[in-house]
Amino acid sequence: MPEEKPSYEDARAELVEVVQRLEAGGSSLEESLALWERGEKLATVCQEWLDGARERLDAVLGDDEEPDD
């Protein structure tokens, strides 16, 4: 069963936690790599949400514009 995509807010909050854990140090190399990989996935999820929002805004703004004659 595929993993459900978290909301932007949830992904961003978890990403902040991951970054804080990486910055704090004290993790093994393996743990740090796992955190880094999770952070990359969360950053991708956030970017996908932002790209989708931009597309929706562009579509709405494009619909509101009248052609120049």
Phi and psi restraints in degrees (value plus and minus 20) as a CYANA .aco file:
   2 PRO   PHI     -88.6   -48.6
   2 PRO   PSI     128.5   168.5
   3 GLU   PHI     -90.0   -50.0
   3 GLU   PSI     114.1   154.1
   4 GLU   PHI     -92.6   -52.6
   4 GLU   PSI     118.4   158.4
   5 LYS   PHI     -93.0   -53.0
   5 LYS   PSI     104.8   144.8
   6 PRO   PHI     -91.3   -51.3
   6 PRO   PSI     140.4   180.4
   7 SER   PHI     -85.1   -45.1
   7 SER   PSI     143.6   183.6
   8 TYR   PHI     -78.2   -38.2
   8 TYR   PSI     -66.4   -26.4
   9 GLU   PHI     -81.5   -41.5
   9 GLU   PSI     -63.4   -23.4
  10 ASP   PHI     -85.9   -45.9
  10 ASP   PSI     -63.4   -23.4
  11 ALA   PHI     -84.4   -44.4
  11 ALA   PSI     -61.9   -21.9
  12 ARG   PHI     -85.3   -45.3
  12 ARG   PSI     -62.8   -22.8
  13 ALA   PHI     -83.1   -43.1
  13 ALA   PSI     -63.0   -23.0
  14 GLU   PHI     -87.6   -47.6
  14 GLU   PSI     -57.1   -17.1
  15 LEU   PHI     -81.9   -41.9
  15 LEU   PSI     -61.1   -21.1
  16 VAL   PHI     -80.4   -40.4
  16 VAL   PSI     -62.7   -22.7
  17 GLU   PHI     -82.5   -42.5
  17 GLU   PSI     -62.6   -22.6
  18 VAL   PHI     -81.6   -41.6
  18 VAL   PSI     -65.9   -25.9
  19 VAL   PHI     -82.5   -42.5
  19 VAL   PSI     -62.6   -22.6
  20 GLN   PHI     -81.9   -41.9
  20 GLN   PSI     -61.3   -21.3
  21 ARG   PHI     -85.3   -45.3
  21 ARG   PSI     -60.4   -20.4
  22 LEU   PHI     -86.2   -46.2
  22 LEU   PSI     -61.3   -21.3
  23 GLU   PHI     -87.3   -47.3
  23 GLU   PSI     -51.6   -11.6
  24 ALA   PHI     -89.0   -49.0
  24 ALA   PSI     -47.0    -7.0
  25 GLY   PHI      52.9    92.9
  25 GLY   PSI    -188.2  -148.2
  26 GLY   PHI      64.9   104.9
  26 GLY   PSI     -23.7    16.3
  27 SER   PHI    -110.5   -70.5
  27 SER   PSI     134.3   174.3
  28 SER   PHI     -89.2   -49.2
  28 SER   PSI     147.0   187.0
  29 LEU   PHI     -79.4   -39.4
  29 LEU   PSI     -63.2   -23.2
  30 GLU   PHI     -83.1   -43.1
  30 GLU   PSI     -63.7   -23.7
  31 GLU   PHI     -84.2   -44.2
  31 GLU   PSI     -62.0   -22.0
  32 SER   PHI     -82.7   -42.7
  32 SER   PSI     -61.3   -21.3
  33 LEU   PHI     -84.4   -44.4
  33 LEU   PSI     -60.6   -20.6
  34 ALA   PHI     -84.6   -44.6
  34 ALA   PSI     -61.5   -21.5
  35 LEU   PHI     -83.3   -43.3
  35 LEU   PSI     -63.4   -23.4
  36 TRP   PHI     -80.0   -40.0
  36 TRP   PSI     -66.3   -26.3
  37 GLU   PHI     -82.4   -42.4
  37 GLU   PSI     -61.4   -21.4
  38 ARG   PHI     -83.4   -43.4
  38 ARG   PSI     -61.9   -21.9
  39 GLY   PHI     -81.0   -41.0
  39 GLY   PSI     -60.3   -20.3
  40 GLU   PHI     -81.9   -41.9
  40 GLU   PSI     -63.4   -23.4
  41 LYS   PHI     -83.7   -43.7
  41 LYS   PSI     -63.6   -23.6
  42 LEU   PHI     -85.7   -45.7
  42 LEU   PSI     -59.5   -19.5
  43 ALA   PHI     -83.1   -43.1
  43 ALA   PSI     -58.0   -18.0
  44 THR   PHI     -84.9   -44.9
  44 THR   PSI     -63.1   -23.1
  45 VAL   PHI     -79.8   -39.8
  45 VAL   PSI     -66.5   -26.5
  46 CYS   PHI     -80.3   -40.3
  46 CYS   PSI     -63.6   -23.6
  47 GLN   PHI     -84.0   -44.0
  47 GLN   PSI     -59.2   -19.2
  48 GLU   PHI     -82.2   -42.2
  48 GLU   PSI     -61.8   -21.8
  49 TRP   PHI     -82.2   -42.2
  49 TRP   PSI     -64.4   -24.4
  50 LEU   PHI     -86.4   -46.4
  50 LEU   PSI     -60.5   -20.5
  51 ASP   PHI     -83.0   -43.0
  51 ASP   PSI     -61.7   -21.7
  52 GLY   PHI     -83.6   -43.6
  52 GLY   PSI     -60.6   -20.6
  53 ALA   PHI     -84.7   -44.7
  53 ALA   PSI     -60.4   -20.4
  54 ARG   PHI     -83.8   -43.8
  54 ARG   PSI     -62.1   -22.1
  55 GLU   PHI     -81.9   -41.9
  55 GLU   PSI     -61.9   -21.9
  56 ARG   PHI     -85.4   -45.4
  56 ARG   PSI     -62.1   -22.1
  57 LEU   PHI     -83.5   -43.5
  57 LEU   PSI     -64.8   -24.8
  58 ASP   PHI     -80.8   -40.8
  58 ASP   PSI     -59.3   -19.3
  59 ALA   PHI     -85.1   -45.1
  59 ALA   PSI     -63.0   -23.0
  60 VAL   PHI     -87.1   -47.1
  60 VAL   PSI     -64.9   -24.9
  61 LEU   PHI     -86.7   -46.7
  61 LEU   PSI     -56.0   -16.0
  62 GLY   PHI     -87.5   -47.5
  62 GLY   PSI     -54.7   -14.7
  63 ASP   PHI     -90.6   -50.6
  63 ASP   PSI     -49.1    -9.1
  64 ASP   PHI    -101.1   -61.1
  64 ASP   PSI     -38.8     1.2
  65 GLU   PHI    -100.1   -60.1
  65 GLU   PSI     116.1   156.1
  66 GLU   PHI    -116.5   -76.5
  66 GLU   PSI     125.0   165.0
  67 PRO   PHI     -83.8   -43.8
  67 PRO   PSI     121.7   161.7
  68 ASP   PHI     -99.3   -59.3
  68 ASP   PSI     110.4   150.4
